[in-house]
């Protein structure tokens, strides 16, 4: 009979409480998970279900550790350079190779390098041998009946060697938990199928497959199920029969075709529907036939974090494992983050070491932004009932990448351009030890990051409206107390990005005032925003009269994507972004996009590599193919005083 008091539908249950409810309900199954015997040779990555004890000692005889002669130590005690001693074969010594047994009456080995052969039967030594020198005693490595590995131990390559050496050829391990993965949604298609409007390539299930394998489970993916109640019901029943855990991806919310909650409740028991986390709120936790069922939202980032929060500990517990919190570090947050009091929020970040501290820069927080997971170096959690975290605060970060790799990352905070990704790729291509972390907060934001010593480089393109000069005056204004240098970057063409064919007849800034024109802007502090405001002021255009002026994007590509999608008619950005999205472009003029860097970093290997890359022939050829860039002075260094 169902415990209806525990069914919490469309609620806002704290994550920790939801996990405890879930694990407590299926605890019996976890404890009674099946075990099996497998060959030690095939046991890599499996988890031992009981302790394993050695059958034999290793070595199981006294063995020579050197090539040389075996002797009775007592017959050599008086040997010295002044008193050489001669030994006779088969009476005083025998020849031995490394690994050969040493038997009575012999109890020491002299290295062959310390032996002088007199003739075929006699040798001479000039140094005494101590008893048992250069002999590996029985059980030096492993003693019979000694424990080799404990229970609940993940088998490593070195463990396989020790087990075999101890005479163990089979061992008992936990069976791999089988995880059924059901992608759902009428809109999803398989990779390779024809793409149409309203269709989405299904990818979450493949991420789940990889994660399950990494955790030692056995994934079982089913074909995508359309939003059909009876088809989904039959697939769930099949998956319950064939697996220990079942994931139903998408359909967990409260829409008219979101059937997951209703079906889990009909076939079993819904424990929780709705958790206090962002992303991932409409998660469903349930049980059917005493097997765990997790309804995971369809957005990629939500899907990842819900899997990590609920499925990962479940797979580990099926194998006698627990969550490991050791992979955490302290970092300084470079940008303020506002959060809702209602949710626990998972924030993806880029990391890099600047001087002695790790700097954490937040990435896009949208639940559907899967690239934020690809780019992320770590994740930090804003707890429920917190309004957010201020810039400069120390935070605890769970690493997604090795710390030694993060320590060799160039931290770039500032203006966005497509070339930053290209530079990062070329850096990694030339030297795989180095990476580039590029966070887009605008040119002024980059200058402030350098002032707070939170970045190595700041890409900037700031026009001084008084002098017409780029960048230098802003560096002098905000960083006069620091020794700074400008690494000359590229000249690039800025302009108005408009839709293909120019259906709204936009030709100049004045056209942005038309009632039917919707504009999309860059964020405050961005060099492009400053350029736009300069052009509007020059023409005496009131920005508040432009529809969409307050709608902000953090990259040129985001502006171009908004125009391409039709959610905006125009935006200001670089020519390369317009070309990348096959849009039209009205040039405003050429600007200087440079890289601001503290002088003290110029001699660092990774900054030298950065300069080498932007001066390279390969980089030049890529930009020439893209169009919209000039490289007359790229890589030149100007000291700013």
Secondary structure, DSSP 8 states (H G I E B T S, - for coil): ---GGG-BTT--B-HHHHHHHHHHHTHHHHHT--EEEEEGGG-TT-BBSS-EE-SS-BSSS-EESSSEEEE-GGGGTT--SSS-EEEEBTTTEEEE-TT-B--TT--EEEEGGG-EE-SSSEEEESS---TTTTEE-TTSSB-TT-EEE-TT-B--HHHHHHHHHTT--EEEEE---EEEEEEE-TTEE-TTS---TT-EE--HHHHHHHHHHHTT-EEEEEEEE-S-HHHHHHHHHHHHHH-SEEEEES--SSSTT--HHHHHHHHSEEEEE-BSEES-TT-EEEEETTEEEEEE-SSHHHHHHHIIIIIHHHHHHHTT------SEEEEEESS-EE--TT-EEEEEEEEEEETTEEEEEE----TT-THHHHH-SEEEEE-TT--EE-TT-EEEEEESS-HHHHTTEEEEEE---THHHHHHHHHHHH-TT-EEEEEE--HHHHHHHHHTT--SEEEE--B-TTT--BSHHHHHHH-TTS-EEEEEEEEEEEEEEE-TT-TT---SGGGGGSTT--EEEE-TT-HHHHHHHHHHHHTT--GGGSTTTT-EESSHHHHHHHHHHTS-SEEEEEHHHHHHTT-EEEEEEEEEEEEEEEGGGTTSHHHHHHHHHHTSHHHHHHHHHH-SEE-TTTT-EEEE-
